[in-house]
Amino acid sequence: MPGEAAGGPVVAVIDDDPDLRATVAALLAESGFQPLPLPDGAAFLALGPAPEVDLALIDLRLAGGESGLALAVAIRQRLGLPIIMLTGRGNDTDRIIGLETGADDYMSKPFNPRELIARVRAVLRRAGRPSPSLPDRSANQILPFGAMRLDLTRRELIGADGAEIALTNAEYRLLEHFLRHPDRIIARTDLMRELGNDLSQYMDRTIDVLILRLRRKIEPVPSKPVHLQTRRGMGYVFVTRSGAPT
């Protein structure tokens, strides 16, 4: 199969933005993939009738009026490759059209790098194609709380049943910061400073919204948190051992 001989799945990154191509290519290479950055559909088609590619990441709106959707349809019909579409943020119509034309997944820019890699792995797995092996979890750095664990090596939150609970990058960083400073009151301003530019993606939302989102993922009853507790007028405290909220 494509990608196996050279030691990693080949992922074509078809985007007219050279900076994004370079960034995604570096991210893929660090994660064990073989990136193939290309500026447009013509560059992909120039690879020949049977290119050694395992998955295509395609920008929905390429330069010069070229349609990423049309390219995705052509690639799917000709090669049957799994496809992930990339587009600007917040356009539900584009998302629906992309999925209806046969894309396996869809991501809006700017995207969470960890989430992109996770989705690439998931799409390859569903398509029965190779994917780089993950490190042995037994050798990973783990921060436990209650029945859950935060895997710092894989950047994953593992639930009581052993399944991963998806976190955004800001949610992950927030939880990691709390777990590195357990049982200590942390002011909202300190959390804002810790997250830095990650907050820009939430526009007018505050740190409190992130707290609520995180509680929905880690607390049995989010309205009565046992781990991520509020200290009115002071900030938040993370209690690693389950107990009655205060």
C-alpha positions in Angstrom: 0.0 0.0 0.0 1.1 3.6 -0.4 3.3 4.9 2.4 4.3 1.5 3.8 7.5 1.1 1.9 9.0 4.4 2.9 7.9 3.9 6.5 4.9 6.2 6.9 1.6 7.2 5.3 1.8 9.9 2.6 -0.5 12.8 3.1 -0.9 15.3 0.3 -1.4 18.9 1.6 -3.1 20.8 -1.3 -3.3 24.5 -0.3 -2.3 27.7 -2.0 -1.0 29.3 1.2 2.7 28.4 1.3 3.0 29.2 5.1 0.1 26.9 5.9 1.5 24.2 3.7 4.9 24.4 5.5 3.3 24.4 8.9 1.0 21.4 8.2 3.9 19.6 6.5 6.1 20.0 9.6 3.3 18.9 11.9 2.7 15.8 9.8 6.4 14.9 9.6 6.7 15.3 13.4 3.8 12.9 13.8 5.3 10.1 11.6 3.6 10.9 8.3 5.2 11.8 5.0 3.9 15.2 3.9 3.5 16.0 0.2 2.8 19.8 0.1 1.3 20.9 -3.2 0.0 24.4 -4.3 -3.0 23.3 -6.4 -4.9 20.5 -8.1 -2.7 20.6 -11.2 0.4 19.8 -9.0 -1.5 16.8 -7.6 -2.7 15.5 -11.0 0.9 15.9 -12.3 1.9 13.0 -9.9 0.5 10.6 -12.4 -2.4 8.2 -12.7 -1.6 6.2 -9.5 0.2 8.5 -7.0 1.5 6.9 -3.8 -0.7 8.9 -1.5 -2.7 7.6 1.4 -4.8 10.7 2.2 -5.5 14.2 0.8 -5.9 17.4 2.8 -7.6 19.9 0.4 -8.3 23.6 0.9 -11.9 24.3 -0.1 -11.0 27.5 -1.9 -7.8 27.4 -3.8 -6.2 30.3 -5.7 -7.3 31.3 -9.2 -10.9 30.3 -8.7 -10.1 26.6 -8.5 -12.6 24.7 -6.5 -11.3 22.4 -3.8 -14.6 20.6 -3.9 -14.3 19.8 -7.6 -10.7 18.5 -7.0 -12.0 16.3 -4.1 -14.7 14.8 -6.3 -12.1 14.1 -9.1 -9.7 12.5 -6.6 -12.4 10.4 -5.0 -13.8 9.2 -8.3 -10.3 8.4 -9.8 -8.4 7.1 -6.8 -10.8 6.5 -4.0 -8.6 8.3 -1.5 -9.8 9.4 1.9 -10.1 13.2 1.9 -10.2 15.9 4.6 -11.4 19.3 3.5 -10.0 22.5 5.0 -11.8 25.9 4.9 -12.3 29.2 6.7 -14.0 29.3 10.0 -17.7 29.3 10.6 -19.2 28.4 7.2 -21.7 25.7 7.8 -22.8 25.7 4.1 -19.3 24.9 3.0 -19.1 22.1 5.6 -22.3 20.5 4.4 -21.3 20.8 0.7 -17.9 19.3 1.5 -19.3 16.3 3.3 -22.0 15.7 0.6 -19.4 15.6 -2.1 -17.7 12.7 -0.4 -15.1 14.2 1.9 -14.4 11.9 4.9 -14.0 14.8 7.3 -13.9 18.6 7.5 -11.9 21.1 9.5 -12.1 24.8 9.8 -9.0 27.1 9.9 -7.4 27.9 12.2 -7.4 24.4 13.5 -6.0 22.7 16.6 -2.8 20.9 15.4 -3.4 18.0 17.8 -7.0 17.6 16.6 -5.9 17.7 12.9 -3.4 14.8 13.5 -6.1 12.9 15.5 -8.5 13.3 12.6 -6.0 12.2 10.0 -5.3 9.1 12.0 -9.0 8.4 12.4 -9.8 8.8 8.7 -6.9 6.5 7.7 -8.0 3.9 10.3 -11.6 3.9 8.9 -10.2 3.6 5.4 -8.1 0.7 6.3 -4.9 2.5 5.5 -1.6 2.6 7.6 -1.1 5.1 10.4 2.1 5.7 12.5 2.1 3.8 15.7 1.5 5.6 18.9 4.0 5.3 21.8 3.3 2.7 24.5 1.0 4.3 27.0 2.7 2.6 29.9 5.8 4.7 29.3 3.8 8.0 29.1 3.6 10.7 31.7 0.2 10.5 33.4 -1.5 12.9 35.7 -4.5 11.2 37.4 -7.5 12.7 39.1 -10.5 10.8 40.3 -11.2 8.0 37.8 -9.6 10.0 34.9 -6.1 10.4 33.6 -4.4 13.1 31.6 -1.8 11.6 29.3 0.8 14.3 28.8 2.8 12.3 26.2 -0.2 11.8 23.9 -2.0 15.0 25.1 -5.1 12.9 25.7 -7.8 12.8 28.5 -8.7 9.2 29.3 -12.0 8.5 31.0 -12.9 5.9 33.6 -13.8 3.4 30.8 -10.3 3.9 29.1 -11.7 5.9 26.1 -10.4 9.2 25.1 -12.4 12.3 25.9 -11.8 14.9 23.2 -10.4 18.3 24.3 -9.7 21.5 22.4 -6.2 22.8 22.7 -7.3 25.5 25.2 -9.2 23.0 27.3 -6.2 20.6 27.4 -3.9 23.4 28.4 -6.3 24.6 31.1 -6.7 21.1 32.5 -2.9 20.5 32.4 -2.2 23.7 34.3 -4.7 22.8 37.0 -3.3 19.3 37.4 0.2 20.7 37.7 -1.0 23.0 40.5 -3.6 20.9 42.4 -5.4 22.1 45.5 -4.2 25.7 44.9 -6.5 28.6 44.2 -5.6 30.1 40.8 -6.9 33.5 39.9 -8.7 34.0 36.6 -6.1 36.5 35.4 -3.4 33.8 35.9 -5.4 31.4 33.8 -5.8 34.0 31.1 -2.0 34.6 31.1 -1.3 30.9 31.0 -3.5 30.3 27.9 -2.3 33.4 26.1 -3.2 33.6 22.5 -5.4 30.5 22.6 -8.1 32.7 24.0 -8.3 34.6 20.7 -10.2 31.8 19.1 -13.0 32.3 21.6 -13.5 35.9 20.6 -15.6 37.6 23.3 -15.9 34.5 25.4 -14.2 34.5 28.8 -12.2 32.0 30.8 -15.5 31.1 32.6 -16.8 29.6 29.3 -13.8 27.3 29.1 -14.3 26.3 32.7 -17.9 25.4 32.0 -16.9 23.4 28.9 -14.2 21.5 30.8 -16.6 20.8 33.7 -19.0 19.1 31.2 -16.3 16.8 30.2 -14.7 15.9 33.6 -17.5 16.2 36.2 -20.3 13.7 36.7 -22.6 16.6 37.6 -21.2 19.8 36.0 -23.4 22.1 38.2 -21.9 20.4 41.3 -18.2 20.0 40.5 -16.0 17.8 42.7 -12.8 18.6 40.9 -12.9 22.0 39.3 -14.3 24.2 42.0 -15.0 27.9 42.2 -13.7 30.1 45.0 -15.9 33.2 44.8 -13.9 36.4 44.5 -10.6 34.5 44.3 -10.6 32.1 41.3 -10.6 28.4 40.9 -9.1 25.4 42.6 -8.6 21.9 41.2 -9.2 19.0 43.7 -7.6 15.8 42.4 -9.4 13.5 44.8 -13.2 13.0 44.5 -15.1 14.6 47.4 -18.0 16.8 48.2 -17.8 20.2 46.5 -17.3 23.3 48.7 
